Amino acid sequence: MLYQNDSYGRSGLRGIRKALDKRNLKIIGEGSYKRNTLSVGNALYEISLTRPEAIILVGTTNPVAEFIKRARKDDKIIKNIHFGVLSFVSPKLLVKTLHYKTKNIYFSQVVPTPWTSQKETVKAYRKAMKKYFPGHDLGYVSLEGYFAAKMITEVFKSVGETFTKADFIQGMEKLSREIDNNRHPDKVSKKCPCLRLVTISRYINGTFELVP
C-alpha cells in the first residue's frame, strides 16, 4: 500500500487494514510519501521488496501517477501488477497523465458514473452542470460535491429559516447518526440514495466501465 503521509493517507491506511482484517488478510508492504511532493522513490523501494500482486494507492493524482509510472518500469515489480486507486484521485486526470495506459488500474468511487448512470439524482446533476457550468466536464469529484450540497440543503430545511450554529451542528449530527447506525428510514434513503454505494470501474475504450 502507498499512502500520503498525513491525516488523509493514514486514515486510508487504517480503513484498508480494517477491511482486510475482516477477511483475515494483511498488508504485506507499505510505503508513504510526503504531501505536496512527487517523492515516491523510497516508498516504491520498500513496497517492491515484498513482490506484491496488487498495490492500493491512497494519495493525490500526480504522486499516484508518478508511482504507477515508476512501478511499471521497476524490475522488482511483477509485470501484471494491479493498482487500486481511491476516489480522491481524479480518474480522468490520472488517465490523461498516464497517457491512457490504464491496464490493471481499478478506480473505487462512492458515487455512480457521472456520464452514463440513469439514477434520477445523477440525471439532475448532469442537467445542473449543463445549465450552470456548460463549459466544464462532468466528473466524480463534482458529482460528490453535488451530493454533499444536496445533503447540506436537507439539513438547512430541517433546521428552518431561523437557526443557530448549534442547531445546524445538531442537524448534521442527527443525519450522521442515522447513517452510522445503518438505519434507512425513507427520509434518509430519498435524500441520500447513494450514501452506501461503492463502485469499482476501469477505463476501457475511452470510457469508465463498471467492474461486476
MDAnalysis code that builds the backbone (N, CA, C; Angstrom):
import MDAnalysis as mda
import numpy as np

u = mda.Universe.empty(636, n_residues=212, atom_resindex=np.repeat(np.arange(212), 3), trajectory=True)
u.add_TopologyAttr("name", ["N", "CA", "C"] * 212)
u.add_TopologyAttr("resid", np.arange(1, 213))
u.add_TopologyAttr("resname", ["MET", "LEU", "TYR", "GLN", "ASN", "ASP", "SER", "TYR", "GLY", "ARG", "SER", "GLY", "LEU", "ARG", "GLY", "ILE", "ARG", "LYS", "ALA", "LEU", "ASP", "LYS", "ARG", "ASN", "LEU", "LYS", "ILE", "ILE", "GLY", "GLU", "GLY", "SER", "TYR", "LYS", "ARG", "ASN", "THR", "LEU", "SER", "VAL", "GLY", "ASN", "ALA", "LEU", "TYR", "GLU", "ILE", "SER", "LEU", "THR", "ARG", "PRO", "GLU", "ALA", "ILE", "ILE", "LEU", "VAL", "GLY", "THR", "THR", "ASN", "PRO", "VAL", "ALA", "GLU", "PHE", "ILE", "LYS", "ARG", "ALA", "ARG", "LYS", "ASP", "ASP", "LYS", "ILE", "ILE", "LYS", "ASN", "ILE", "HIS", "PHE", "GLY", "VAL", "LEU", "SER", "PHE", "VAL", "SER", "PRO", "LYS", "LEU", "LEU", "VAL", "LYS", "THR", "LEU", "HIS", "TYR", "LYS", "THR", "LYS", "ASN", "ILE", "TYR", "PHE", "SER", "GLN", "VAL", "VAL", "PRO", "THR", "PRO", "TRP", "THR", "SER", "GLN", "LYS", "GLU", "THR", "VAL", "LYS", "ALA", "TYR", "ARG", "LYS", "ALA", "MET", "LYS", "LYS", "TYR", "PHE", "PRO", "GLY", "HIS", "ASP", "LEU", "GLY", "TYR", "VAL", "SER", "LEU", "GLU", "GLY", "TYR", "PHE", "ALA", "ALA", "LYS", "MET", "ILE", "THR", "GLU", "VAL", "PHE", "LYS", "SER", "VAL", "GLY", "GLU", "THR", "PHE", "THR", "LYS", "ALA", "ASP", "PHE", "ILE", "GLN", "GLY", "MET", "GLU", "LYS", "LEU", "SER", "ARG", "GLU", "ILE", "ASP", "ASN", "ASN", "ARG", "HIS", "PRO", "ASP", "LYS", "VAL", "SER", "LYS", "LYS", "CYS", "PRO", "CYS", "LEU", "ARG", "LEU", "VAL", "THR", "ILE", "SER", "ARG", "TYR", "ILE", "ASN", "GLY", "THR", "PHE", "GLU", "LEU", "VAL", "PRO"])
u.atoms.positions = np.array([
    [0.839, -1.190, 0.000],
    [0.000, 0.000, 0.000],
    [0.876, 1.243, 0.000],
    [0.546, 2.184, -0.881],
    [1.169, 3.502, -0.887],
    [0.180, 4.478, -0.288],
    [0.656, 5.334, 0.630],
    [-0.245, 6.328, 1.188],
    [0.474, 7.651, 1.422],
    [-0.280, 8.718, 1.344],
    [0.231, 10.055, 1.615],
    [0.417, 10.210, 3.119],
    [1.578, 10.695, 3.532],
    [1.907, 10.734, 4.956],
    [1.292, 11.968, 5.623],
    [-0.022, 11.916, 5.785],
    [-0.755, 12.953, 6.513],
    [-2.033, 12.308, 7.049],
    [-2.921, 13.102, 7.616],
    [-4.128, 12.537, 8.224],
    [-4.994, 11.820, 7.194],
    [-5.041, 12.352, 5.980],
    [-5.828, 11.710, 4.924],
    [-5.263, 10.329, 4.591],
    [-3.971, 10.265, 4.341],
    [-3.363, 9.000, 3.975],
    [-3.411, 7.972, 5.091],
    [-3.164, 8.428, 6.322],
    [-3.188, 7.492, 7.447],
    [-4.595, 6.998, 7.732],
    [-5.586, 7.838, 7.467],
    [-6.974, 7.399, 7.606],
    [-7.268, 6.292, 6.595],
    [-6.773, 6.460, 5.376],
    [-6.941, 5.419, 4.364],
    [-6.248, 4.143, 4.761],
    [-5.065, 4.273, 5.346],
    [-4.320, 3.110, 5.806],
    [-5.101, 2.338, 6.861],
    [-5.682, 3.066, 7.820],
    [-6.476, 2.407, 8.859],
    [-7.700, 1.721, 8.256],
    [-8.337, 2.388, 7.300],
    [-9.524, 1.818, 6.671],
    [-9.217, 0.532, 5.919],
    [-8.099, 0.527, 5.193],
    [-7.715, -0.666, 4.450],
    [-7.378, -1.806, 5.400],
    [-6.654, -1.493, 6.466],
    [-6.326, -2.527, 7.447],
    [-7.597, -3.132, 8.047],
    [-8.552, -2.271, 8.382],
    [-9.803, -2.739, 8.972],
    [-10.551, -3.647, 8.011],
    [-10.603, -3.248, 6.754],
    [-11.304, -4.050, 5.747],
    [-10.618, -5.398, 5.542],
    [-9.292, -5.394, 5.525],
    [-8.555, -6.643, 5.342],
    [-8.689, -7.557, 6.548],
    [-8.699, -6.979, 7.746],
    [-8.840, -7.780, 8.965],
    [-10.110, -8.625, 8.933],
    [-11.184, -8.038, 8.392],
    [-12.451, -8.753, 8.317],
    [-12.345, -9.985, 7.415],
    [-11.362, -9.973, 6.535],
    [-11.201, -11.065, 5.572],
    [-9.955, -11.896, 5.873],
    [-9.431, -11.724, 7.095],
    [-8.244, -12.454, 7.530],
    [-7.061, -12.241, 6.586],
    [-6.918, -11.014, 6.122],
    [-5.821, -10.637, 5.248],
    [-5.034, -9.495, 5.883],
    [-3.806, -9.301, 5.403],
    [-2.972, -8.226, 5.923],
    [-2.204, -7.554, 4.789],
    [-1.822, -6.311, 5.011],
    [-0.951, -5.607, 4.081],
    [0.453, -6.198, 4.221],
    [1.052, -6.616, 3.105],
    [2.375, -7.238, 3.192],
    [3.505, -6.221, 3.083],
    [3.189, -5.021, 2.610],
    [4.209, -3.987, 2.498],
    [3.559, -2.632, 2.336],
    [4.216, -1.617, 2.851],
    [3.655, -0.273, 2.730],
    [4.765, 0.758, 2.611],
    [4.424, 1.850, 1.982],
    [5.353, 2.963, 1.845],
    [4.571, 4.249, 1.776],
    [5.193, 5.336, 2.196],
    [4.496, 6.613, 2.203],
    [5.348, 7.684, 1.512],
    [4.699, 8.769, 1.154],
    [5.407, 9.903, 0.565],
    [4.914, 11.182, 1.228],
    [5.720, 12.218, 1.165],
    [5.381, 13.482, 1.793],
    [4.376, 14.253, 0.948],
    [3.409, 14.833, 1.607],
    [2.364, 15.609, 0.938],
    [2.965, 16.725, 0.085],
    [2.315, 16.985, -1.056],
    [2.710, 18.042, -1.992],
    [4.082, 17.793, -2.626],
    [4.471, 16.544, -2.737],
    [5.708, 16.186, -3.432],
    [5.439, 15.002, -4.346],
    [6.434, 14.713, -5.190],
    [6.392, 13.522, -6.034],
    [7.456, 12.529, -5.577],
    [7.878, 12.656, -4.334],
    [8.966, 11.835, -3.796],
    [8.456, 10.449, -3.394],
    [8.221, 9.618, -4.393],
    [7.665, 8.288, -4.143],
    [8.707, 7.181, -4.284],
    [9.959, 7.558, -4.535],
    [11.001, 6.567, -4.777],
    [11.240, 5.629, -3.604],
    [11.365, 6.186, -2.403],
    [11.595, 5.350, -1.225],
    [10.421, 4.405, -0.971],
    [9.215, 4.935, -1.153],
    [8.022, 4.105, -0.959],
    [8.004, 2.956, -1.959],
    [8.349, 3.244, -3.195],
    [8.379, 2.194, -4.221],
    [9.401, 1.122, -3.862],
    [10.557, 1.525, -3.364],
    [11.587, 0.559, -2.979],
    [11.081, -0.354, -1.862],
    [10.492, 0.244, -0.818],
    [10.000, -0.550, 0.316],
    [8.922, -1.534, -0.132],
    [8.021, -1.066, -0.984],
    [6.917, -1.919, -1.440],
    [7.425, -3.018, -2.375],
    [8.388, -2.684, -3.225],
    [8.875, -3.655, -4.206],
    [9.547, -4.851, -3.547],
    [10.081, -4.669, -2.353],
    [10.758, -5.764, -1.656],
    [9.808, -6.910, -1.311],
    [8.510, -6.622, -1.252],
    [7.526, -7.635, -0.868],
    [6.952, -8.384, -2.073],
    [7.328, -7.960, -3.278],
    [6.837, -8.590, -4.505],
    [5.312, -8.704, -4.515],
    [4.613, -7.597, -4.389],
    [3.140, -7.647, -4.301],
    [2.489, -7.979, -5.637],
    [1.273, -8.501, -5.554],
    [0.465, -8.742, -6.743],
    [-0.478, -7.577, -7.005],
    [-0.739, -6.783, -5.962],
    [-1.625, -5.621, -6.093],
    [-1.169, -4.547, -5.119],
    [-1.349, -3.294, -5.514],
    [-0.976, -2.160, -4.672],
    [-2.155, -1.216, -4.584],
    [-2.550, -0.874, -3.362],
    [-3.610, 0.110, -3.144],
    [-2.962, 1.477, -2.956],
    [-3.493, 2.477, -3.622],
    [-2.886, 3.799, -3.637],
    [-3.816, 4.814, -2.976],
    [-3.365, 5.392, -1.861],
    [-4.134, 6.418, -1.163],
    [-3.335, 7.713, -1.241],
    [-3.629, 8.508, -2.258],
    [-2.882, 9.737, -2.458],
    [-3.606, 10.653, -3.411],
    [-2.921, 11.688, -3.853],
    [-3.488, 12.613, -4.824],
    [-3.025, 12.226, -6.225],
    [-3.590, 12.864, -7.215],
    [-3.436, 12.403, -8.599],
    [-1.992, 12.345, -9.081],
    [-1.242, 13.422, -8.950],
    [0.106, 13.454, -9.528],
    [1.079, 12.476, -8.870],
    [1.146, 12.404, -7.529],
    [2.023, 11.404, -6.924],
    [1.627, 9.965, -7.265],
    [0.332, 9.702, -7.328],
    [-0.133, 8.368, -7.687],
    [0.286, 8.024, -9.118],
    [0.147, 8.989, -10.021],
    [0.566, 8.766, -11.404],
    [2.069, 8.518, -11.485],
    [2.840, 9.297, -10.733],
    [4.287, 9.130, -10.725],
    [4.668, 7.744, -10.202],
    [3.989, 7.312, -9.169],
    [4.272, 5.992, -8.594],
    [3.980, 4.889, -9.605],
    [2.839, 4.966, -10.270],
    [2.473, 3.930, -11.240],
    [3.489, 3.881, -12.382],
    [3.901, 5.042, -12.865],
    [4.888, 5.089, -13.952],
    [6.187, 4.401, -13.535],
    [6.650, 4.729, -12.324],
    [7.913, 4.151, -11.857],
    [7.772, 2.652, -11.584],
    [6.645, 2.270, -11.003],
    [6.430, 0.858, -10.678],
    [6.438, 0.002, -11.938],
    [5.880, 0.513, -13.006],
    [5.826, -0.248, -14.242],
    [7.204, -0.438, -14.871],
    [8.146, 0.424, -14.502],
    [9.500, 0.314, -15.034],
    [10.441, -0.432, -14.101],
    [9.975, -0.714, -12.888],
    [10.816, -1.347, -11.871],
    [10.892, -2.857, -12.101],
    [12.103, -3.369, -12.225],
    [12.289, -4.801, -12.490],
    [11.817, -5.672, -11.332],
    [11.757, -5.101, -10.127],
    [11.350, -5.893, -8.956],
    [9.832, -5.989, -8.824],
    [9.091, -5.203, -9.615],
    [7.628, -5.243, -9.610],
    [7.161, -6.170, -10.718],
    [6.275, -7.094, -10.409],
    [5.794, -8.028, -11.428],
    [5.068, -7.275, -12.545],
    [5.123, -7.811, -13.744],
    [4.625, -7.097, -14.917],
    [3.109, -6.910, -14.907],
    [2.394, -7.863, -14.354],
    [0.929, -7.763, -14.359],
    [0.389, -7.247, -13.031],
    [1.127, -6.355, -12.397],
    [0.703, -5.779, -11.128],
    [-0.628, -5.049, -11.285],
    [-1.475, -5.149, -10.268],
    [-2.764, -4.453, -10.276],
    [-2.696, -3.272, -9.314],
    [-3.317, -2.166, -9.719],
    [-3.345, -0.967, -8.900],
    [-4.793, -0.624, -8.533],
    [-5.032, -0.386, -7.247],
    [-6.346, 0.049, -6.784],
    [-6.266, 1.495, -6.324],
    [-7.041, 2.357, -6.941],
    [-6.960, 3.797, -6.686],
    [-8.206, 4.267, -5.950],
    [-8.015, 4.988, -4.848],
    [-9.151, 5.508, -4.086],
    [-9.741, 6.743, -4.750],
    [-10.965, 7.074, -4.358],
    [-11.756, 8.065, -5.076],
    [-11.237, 9.490, -4.992],
    [-10.283, 9.783, -4.093],
    [-9.765, 11.148, -4.001],
    [-9.004, 11.536, -5.267],
    [-8.475, 10.547, -5.976],
    [-7.770, 10.790, -7.233],
    [-8.778, 11.126, -8.327],
    [-8.430, 12.097, -9.172],
    [-9.277, 12.427, -10.316],
    [-9.043, 11.398, -11.419],
    [-10.010, 10.510, -11.683],
    [-9.791, 9.431, -12.653],
    [-9.402, 9.929, -14.047],
    [-10.113, 10.930, -14.554],
    [-9.836, 11.412, -15.911],
    [-8.439, 12.018, -16.001],
    [-8.055, 12.777, -14.987],
    [-6.737, 13.403, -14.993],
    [-5.644, 12.349, -14.869],
    [-5.878, 11.334, -14.044],
    [-4.891, 10.268, -13.906],
    [-4.719, 9.525, -15.227],
    [-5.819, 9.211, -15.867],
    [-5.769, 8.516, -17.154],
    [-4.972, 9.333, -18.169],
    [-5.227, 10.639, -18.203],
    [-4.522, 11.516, -19.142],
    [-3.038, 11.583, -18.806],
    [-2.717, 11.695, -17.515],
    [-1.320, 11.789, -17.088],
    [-0.548, 10.520, -17.430],
    [-1.236, 9.384, -17.412],
    [-0.612, 8.104, -17.755],
    [-0.658, 7.820, -19.254],
    [-1.039, 8.829, -20.025],
    [-1.113, 8.701, -21.487],
    [-2.023, 7.548, -21.891],
    [-3.094, 7.378, -21.121],
    [-4.156, 6.417, -21.405],
    [-3.685, 4.965, -21.324],
    [-2.577, 4.736, -20.647],
    [-2.089, 3.369, -20.422],
    [-2.646, 2.911, -19.074],
    [-3.835, 2.352, -19.103],
    [-4.578, 2.097, -17.863],
    [-4.794, 0.613, -17.575],
    [-3.981, -0.239, -18.149],
    [-4.125, -1.673, -17.899],
    [-3.964, -1.972, -16.407],
    [-4.896, -2.778, -15.892],
    [-4.852, -3.251, -14.497],
    [-4.974, -2.130, -13.463],
    [-5.606, -1.040, -13.821],
    [-5.874, 0.030, -12.854],
    [-7.367, 0.031, -12.547],
    [-7.695, -0.016, -11.280],
    [-9.088, -0.062, -10.836],
    [-9.383, 1.165, -9.978],
    [-10.486, 1.826, -10.291],
    [-10.866, 3.050, -9.600],
    [-12.052, 2.770, -8.677],
    [-11.903, 3.080, -7.408],
    [-13.041, 2.955, -6.485],
    [-13.730, 4.305, -6.374],
    [-15.044, 4.294, -6.348],
    [-15.825, 5.531, -6.261],
    [-16.973, 5.348, -5.285],
    [-17.374, 6.438, -4.663],
    [-18.507, 6.389, -3.738],
    [-19.765, 6.975, -4.369],
    [-19.684, 7.280, -5.660],
    [-20.844, 7.758, -6.412],
    [-20.905, 6.994, -7.731],
    [-22.064, 6.968, -8.381],
    [-22.179, 6.283, -9.681],
    [-21.381, 7.034, -10.749],
    [-21.279, 6.448, -11.926],
    [-20.587, 7.127, -13.008],
    [-21.354, 8.378, -13.426],
    [-20.701, 9.524, -13.519],
    [-21.395, 10.771, -13.855],
    [-21.903, 10.806, -15.288],
    [-21.316, 10.008, -16.155],
    [-21.590, 10.119, -17.577],
    [-22.767, 9.271, -18.049],
    [-22.932, 8.095, -17.473],
    [-23.935, 7.181, -18.026],
    [-24.973, 6.686, -17.027],
    [-24.801, 6.959, -15.733],
    [-25.758, 6.460, -14.747],
    [-27.156, 7.013, -15.032],
    [-28.148, 6.144, -14.871],
    [-29.533, 6.547, -15.111],
    [-30.290, 6.841, -13.818],
    [-29.573, 6.919, -12.697],
    [-30.212, 7.309, -11.443],
    [-30.721, 8.738, -11.568],
    [-31.897, 8.996, -11.004],
    [-32.519, 10.309, -11.153],
    [-31.643, 11.429, -10.602],
    [-30.968, 11.157, -9.476],
    [-30.116, 12.194, -8.889],
    [-28.932, 12.519, -9.793],
    [-28.413, 11.524, -10.498],
    [-27.290, 11.775, -11.405],
    [-27.781, 12.506, -12.659],
    [-28.966, 12.167, -13.105],
    [-29.549, 12.900, -14.227],
    [-29.724, 14.376, -13.856],
    [-30.158, 14.629, -12.630],
    [-30.329, 16.005, -12.161],
    [-28.979, 16.718, -12.108],
    [-27.943, 15.996, -11.713],
    [-26.586, 16.559, -11.691],
    [-26.156, 16.978, -13.099],
    [-26.369, 16.083, -14.065],
    [-25.979, 16.408, -15.437],
    [-26.748, 17.611, -15.962],
    [-28.015, 17.691, -15.616],
    [-28.842, 18.822, -16.032],
    [-28.339, 20.117, -15.415],
    [-27.973, 20.065, -14.127],
    [-27.459, 21.254, -13.436],
    [-26.114, 21.683, -14.022],
    [-25.245, 20.726, -14.315],
    [-23.944, 21.055, -14.903],
    [-24.111, 21.697, -16.279],
    [-25.027, 21.167, -17.057],
    [-25.259, 21.714, -18.393],
    [-25.794, 23.141, -18.316],
    [-26.628, 23.410, -17.312],
    [-27.244, 24.731, -17.177],
    [-26.284, 25.761, -16.594],
    [-25.573, 25.391, -15.516],
    [-24.764, 26.364, -14.786],
    [-23.284, 26.341, -15.134],
    [-22.784, 25.200, -15.622],
    [-21.367, 25.093, -15.965],
    [-21.205, 24.393, -17.315],
    [-21.749, 24.987, -18.369],
    [-21.762, 24.313, -19.679],
    [-20.376, 24.040, -20.256],
    [-19.370, 24.776, -19.815],
    [-18.031, 24.574, -20.359],
    [-17.176, 23.611, -19.567],
    [-17.749, 23.008, -18.516],
    [-16.980, 22.127, -17.641],
    [-17.319, 20.665, -17.911],
    [-16.308, 19.810, -17.774],
    [-16.528, 18.377, -17.934],
    [-17.240, 17.807, -16.709],
    [-18.003, 16.757, -16.930],
    [-18.567, 16.012, -15.814],
    [-17.439, 15.252, -15.126],
    [-17.646, 14.907, -13.863],
    [-16.605, 14.175, -13.153],
    [-17.081, 13.664, -11.816],
    [-16.332, 12.702, -11.279],
    [-16.685, 12.118, -9.991],
    [-16.616, 13.144, -8.865],
    [-15.598, 14.008, -8.899],
    [-15.422, 14.966, -7.811],
    [-16.587, 15.939, -7.739],
    [-16.986, 16.472, -8.898],
    [-18.101, 17.423, -8.891],
    [-19.416, 16.724, -8.550],
    [-19.554, 15.448, -8.918],
    [-20.760, 14.701, -8.554],
    [-20.802, 14.474, -7.045],
    [-19.653, 14.147, -6.440],
    [-19.597, 14.027, -4.983],
    [-20.003, 15.350, -4.338],
    [-19.494, 16.448, -4.885],
    [-19.839, 17.763, -4.357],
    [-21.323, 18.058, -4.484],
    [-21.906, 17.613, -5.583],
    [-23.340, 17.813, -5.800],
    [-24.158, 17.079, -4.738],
    [-23.785, 15.824, -4.468],
    [-24.495, 15.059, -3.431],
    [-24.299, 15.688, -2.051],
    [-23.075, 16.135, -1.781],
    [-22.803, 16.777, -0.488],
    [-23.657, 18.020, -0.321],
    [-23.789, 18.797, -1.404],
    [-24.597, 20.015, -1.355],
    [-26.068, 19.684, -1.105],
    [-26.554, 18.598, -1.717],
    [-27.949, 18.202, -1.508],
    [-28.174, 17.784, -0.052],
    [-27.194, 17.104, 0.528],
    [-27.321, 16.697, 1.927],
    [-27.354, 17.913, 2.849],
    [-26.453, 18.870, 2.584],
    [-26.415, 20.091, 3.395],
    [-27.723, 20.859, 3.256],
    [-28.264, 20.867, 2.043],
    [-29.544, 21.550, 1.816],
    [-30.643, 20.936, 2.664],
    [-30.650, 19.603, 2.762],
    [-31.655, 18.938, 3.587],
    [-31.498, 19.293, 5.061],
    [-30.258, 19.474, 5.498],
    [-30.031, 19.897, 6.883],
    [-30.599, 21.293, 7.097],
    [-30.367, 22.184, 6.139],
    [-30.919, 23.537, 6.234],
    [-32.449, 23.501, 6.312],
    [-33.050, 22.633, 5.527],
    [-34.507, 22.508, 5.561],
    [-34.980, 22.027, 6.930],
    [-34.229, 21.117, 7.533],
    [-34.656, 20.543, 8.809],
    [-34.559, 21.546, 9.960],
    [-33.637, 22.506, 9.858],
    [-33.465, 23.469, 10.956],
    [-34.345, 24.707, 10.787],
    [-34.955, 24.883, 9.605],
    [-35.857, 26.015, 9.407],
    [-35.134, 27.289, 8.984],
    [-35.920, 28.344, 8.812],
    [-35.365, 29.598, 8.296],
    [-34.485, 30.311, 9.315],
    [-34.832, 30.211, 10.571],
    [-34.024, 30.842, 11.620],
    [-33.380, 29.744, 12.458],
    [-32.062, 29.758, 12.496],
    [-31.357, 28.715, 13.242],
    [-30.017, 29.269, 13.731],
    [-29.478, 28.605, 14.698],
    [-28.182, 28.980, 15.248],
    [-27.118, 28.008, 14.743],
    [-25.901, 28.339, 15.031],
    [-24.800, 27.443, 14.679],
    [-24.991, 26.088, 15.355],
    [-25.431, 26.121, 16.596],
    [-25.666, 24.877, 17.345],
    [-26.766, 24.047, 16.700],
    [-27.819, 24.708, 16.194],
    [-28.899, 23.994, 15.509],
    [-28.377, 23.269, 14.275],
    [-27.541, 23.972, 13.523],
    [-27.006, 23.377, 12.299],
    [-26.130, 22.169, 12.623],
    [-25.265, 22.315, 13.608],
    [-24.396, 21.206, 14.003],
    [-25.225, 20.018, 14.480],
    [-26.284, 20.308, 15.232],
    [-27.158, 19.240, 15.722],
    [-27.830, 18.529, 14.551],
    [-28.251, 19.293, 13.549],
    [-28.877, 18.692, 12.370],
    [-27.914, 17.794, 11.620],
    [-26.654, 18.227, 11.498],
    [-25.642, 17.402, 10.844],
    [-25.373, 16.129, 11.644],
    [-25.298, 16.279, 12.964],
    [-25.044, 15.114, 13.810],
    [-26.187, 14.106, 13.738],
    [-27.399, 14.610, 13.657],
    [-28.552, 13.719, 13.571],
    [-28.503, 12.894, 12.293],
    [-28.219, 13.553, 11.170],
    [-28.133, 12.840, 9.902],
    [-26.976, 11.847, 9.931],
    [-25.858, 12.261, 10.522],
    [-24.698, 11.384, 10.616],
    [-25.008, 10.137, 11.433],
    [-25.723, 10.318, 12.533],
    [-26.077, 9.158, 13.374],
    [-26.976, 8.192, 12.624],
    [-27.906, 8.733, 11.855],
    [-28.803, 7.869, 11.085],
    [-28.022, 7.027, 10.087],
    [-26.990, 7.641, 9.496],
    [-26.163, 6.918, 8.527],
    [-25.286, 5.895, 9.242],
    [-24.607, 6.331, 10.303],
    [-23.673, 5.460, 11.014],
    [-24.358, 4.270, 11.665],
    [-25.588, 4.454, 12.092],
    [-26.312, 3.365, 12.734],
    [-26.933, 2.408, 11.733],
    [-26.654, 2.668, 10.458],
    [-27.123, 1.794, 9.388],
    [-28.638, 1.715, 9.325],
    [-29.269, 2.837, 9.686],
    [-30.722, 2.886, 9.602],
    [-31.109, 3.531, 8.281],
    [-32.170, 3.038, 7.705],
    [-32.564, 3.526, 6.391],
    [-34.032, 3.949, 6.354],
    [-34.424, 4.943, 7.164],
    [-35.783, 5.458, 7.030],
    [-35.949, 6.089, 5.654],
    [-37.176, 6.128, 5.190],
    [-37.434, 6.640, 3.842],
    [-36.854, 8.028, 3.639],
    [-36.956, 8.875, 4.676],
    [-36.489, 10.248, 4.503],
    [-34.992, 10.306, 4.219],
    [-34.214, 9.369, 4.781],
    [-32.779, 9.364, 4.520],
    [-32.479, 8.774, 3.154],
    [-33.125, 7.647, 2.825],
    [-32.846, 6.999, 1.555],
    [-33.252, 7.889, 0.378],
    [-34.294, 8.683, 0.537],
    [-34.714, 9.578, -0.533],
    [-33.788, 10.775, -0.660],
    [-33.298, 11.271, 0.476],
    [-32.399, 12.419, 0.439],
    [-31.023, 12.018, -0.082],
    [-30.559, 10.866, 0.328],
    [-29.183, 10.451, 0.055],
    [-29.154, 9.043, -0.522],
    [-29.669, 8.825, -1.719],
    [-29.818, 7.469, -2.237],
    [-28.510, 6.757, -2.535],
    [-27.389, 7.480, -2.597],
    [-26.128, 6.834, -2.977],
    [-25.140, 6.742, -1.824],
    [-25.624, 6.978, -0.600],
    [-24.710, 7.049, 0.537],
    [-23.890, 5.786, 0.726],
    [-24.477, 4.638, 0.490],
    [-23.775, 3.394, 0.776],
    [-23.312, 2.677, -0.487],
    [-23.252, 3.392, -1.572],
    [-22.840, 2.795, -2.831],
    [-21.327, 2.939, -3.035],
    [-20.663, 1.841, -3.314],
    [-19.250, 1.863, -3.703],
    [-19.132, 1.113, -5.024],
    [-18.504, 1.741, -5.998],
    [-18.358, 1.109, -7.308],
    [-16.877, 0.987, -7.666],
    [-16.571, -0.006, -8.459],
    [-15.223, -0.204, -8.982],
    [-15.314, -0.130, -10.502],
    [-14.456, 0.668, -11.097],
    [-14.504, 0.814, -12.546],
    [-13.103, 0.739, -13.151],
    [-13.068, 0.501, -14.454],
    [-11.831, 0.518, -15.227],
    [-12.029, 1.430, -16.436],
    [-10.941, 1.991, -16.919],
    [-11.012, 2.836, -18.113],
    [-10.699, 1.976, -19.325],
    [-11.715, 1.727, -20.137],
    [-11.577, 0.850, -21.287],
    [-12.234, 1.498, -22.504],
    [-11.489, 1.548, -23.605],
    [-12.019, 2.062, -24.882],
    [-12.646, 3.444, -24.741],
    [-11.970, 4.310, -23.980],
    [-12.387, 5.703, -23.908],
    [-13.472, 6.009, -22.905],
    [-13.819, 5.045, -22.052],
    [-14.868, 5.304, -21.063],
    [-14.613, 4.483, -19.797],
    [-15.265, 4.871, -18.726],
    [-15.142, 4.147, -17.466],
    [-16.255, 3.094, -17.395],
    [-15.861, 1.842, -17.304],
    [-16.818, 0.741, -17.261],
    [-16.813, 0.113, -15.869],
    [-17.995, -0.175, -15.352],
    [-18.110, -0.777, -14.039],
    [-17.595, -2.207, -14.051],
    [-16.911, -2.567, -12.959],
    [-16.464, -3.940, -12.792],
    [-17.559, -4.692, -12.041],
    [-18.099, -5.802, -12.586],
    [-19.193, -6.537, -11.937],
    [-18.801, -7.001, -10.528],
])
